[in-house]
Every structure is written in structure tokens, then in C-alpha cells.
Amino acid sequence: MAGATRLSKQGELSVMRWGVPQEPTWTNGDIVDNPSAGTALVTKTVGSGKTGHVYGVEISADEANRFELCEGSTAKLRFALSAAGVIILILPLPLWAGVAAGVDVNIKNVTAAGGAGKKYQARLLYLEA
């Protein structure tokens, strides 16, 4: 049963790890107005003695842009919005797993916002084990 997953009635992800039920939680970033290139829209630091696992992302922007899921300063996955909108990705298995203790997991925009008033926001569905 190690690694089994399910969606609860409320649509939340429940994970069975070594027979112990665990639920990833959302870490929300603030709304950022007109971010420069490389701005971390949300950051979660892996706790001491823990390992971080990302099960999902939600990214919204008022314009087209590219985004990176980063482990520390290293980009691990890229996402693209071709126009204003939202990316929502929730998986039953980790999207990115095994992040070491003390390392930041974050989502960054690749290109600077195109003008004043452009709002961005991101969040991570995250679990520590």
C-alpha cells in the first residue's frame, strides 16, 4: 500500500505512505503586481530532517508567460501560459519528489511582466515526509 493515493470527497489529495495517511496542503503565494523576471511567486522551504514532495501547482497570470518549478535555484519543470489564464495541475504521484531539507521549492516567472497592473499568483500542493 506504500504510495497509494486517492481524492477525498472534498477533492483534496490523500496519500498513503507506508500505511500512514497523509494529505498534502496548499502553500499560497501572495498576489504579485508586475513582477520582474525570476520573481519567486511562492516559496516553501523543506523542514529540517524532512524530504519535500510537490503534488501540484496552480499558477495564474494576467498575460502570457513561462514559469519554472525550481529546487533551490535550479529549474526542474517548466510551464507555459499562451495568454492570460490559470494552470492547475494536481497529480496522485509527486510532480517533483525528494527535495532535501533546507532547500527552497518555488515557482518563478521567466519573463518580466509586460506592463503595470499585471497580476500574478502561484501556489504549491506540498507534502513533507
C-alpha positions in Angstrom: 0.0 0.0 0.0 3.0 2.3 0.1 2.5 5.2 -2.3 -1.3 4.7 -2.7 -3.3 7.9 -3.4 -6.9 8.9 -3.6 -9.0 12.0 -3.9 -11.3 12.7 -0.9 -14.9 13.8 -1.2 -13.8 17.4 -1.0 -11.4 17.0 -3.9 -8.3 17.0 -1.7 -5.5 14.6 -2.3 -4.9 11.9 0.3 -1.6 10.0 0.2 -0.8 6.6 1.9 2.9 6.4 2.7 4.0 3.2 4.4 0.4 2.7 5.6 0.1 6.1 7.2 -2.5 8.5 5.6 -1.0 12.0 4.8 -2.5 14.9 3.0 -0.5 17.5 1.0 -1.5 21.1 1.7 -1.5 24.2 -0.4 1.2 26.8 0.2 -0.2 30.1 -1.2 1.9 32.9 -2.6 0.8 36.5 -2.4 -0.6 38.3 -5.4 2.3 40.0 -7.1 1.8 43.1 -9.2 4.1 43.5 -12.3 6.8 41.0 -11.3 10.3 41.2 -12.7 11.9 38.2 -14.4 12.8 35.5 -12.0 10.4 36.6 -9.2 9.5 33.7 -6.8 5.7 33.7 -6.8 5.6 31.1 -4.0 8.3 29.5 -1.9 8.3 26.6 0.5 11.4 25.6 2.5 11.7 21.9 3.3 11.8 21.4 7.0 14.8 20.1 9.0 15.1 16.3 8.8 12.3 16.1 6.1 12.0 15.5 2.4 9.7 17.7 0.3 7.3 16.4 -2.4 5.3 18.6 -4.8 1.9 17.1 -5.9 0.5 20.0 -7.7 0.8 23.6 -8.8 -1.6 26.5 -9.5 -0.3 29.5 -11.4 -2.3 32.5 -12.6 -1.2 35.5 -14.6 -2.9 38.4 -16.4 -0.8 37.7 -19.6 1.2 35.0 -21.4 4.5 34.0 -19.7 6.6 30.9 -18.8 7.1 29.6 -15.3 9.6 27.3 -13.6 9.2 25.0 -10.7 12.6 25.3 -9.0 14.5 23.3 -6.4 16.8 25.9 -4.9 18.0 28.0 -7.9 17.7 25.0 -10.4 14.7 24.8 -12.7 13.2 21.3 -12.7 10.0 21.7 -14.6 8.6 24.4 -17.0 5.1 25.6 -17.6 3.8 28.0 -20.3 0.7 30.2 -20.5 0.0 31.3 -24.0 -2.4 34.0 -22.8 -3.9 35.3 -19.6 -5.2 32.4 -17.6 -4.6 29.7 -15.0 -2.6 26.5 -14.9 -3.9 23.9 -12.5 -2.1 20.6 -12.2 -2.7 18.1 -9.4 -1.3 14.6 -9.6 -1.7 11.4 -7.5 2.0 10.9 -7.6 4.6 13.6 -6.9 5.2 16.0 -9.7 8.6 16.6 -8.1 9.9 14.5 -5.2 12.8 14.1 -2.9 13.7 17.7 -2.2 16.3 17.8 0.6 15.9 19.5 4.0 16.6 23.2 4.0 16.1 23.6 0.2 13.6 26.1 -1.2 10.9 24.9 -3.6 9.5 27.8 -5.6 7.7 28.8 -8.7 9.2 31.7 -10.7 8.1 33.6 -13.7 10.7 33.5 -16.6 9.9 36.8 -18.3 9.2 40.2 -16.7 5.5 41.3 -16.7 4.6 43.2 -19.8 3.2 46.3 -18.0 1.8 47.9 -14.9 -1.2 46.3 -13.4 -0.4 42.7 -14.5 -1.1 40.4 -11.5 0.5 37.0 -10.9 -0.1 34.4 -8.2 1.0 30.8 -7.6 0.7 28.0 -5.1 2.2 24.6 -4.4 0.4 21.4 -3.3 3.1 20.2 -0.9 3.9 17.4 1.5 6.8 16.7 3.8 7.8 13.2 4.9 
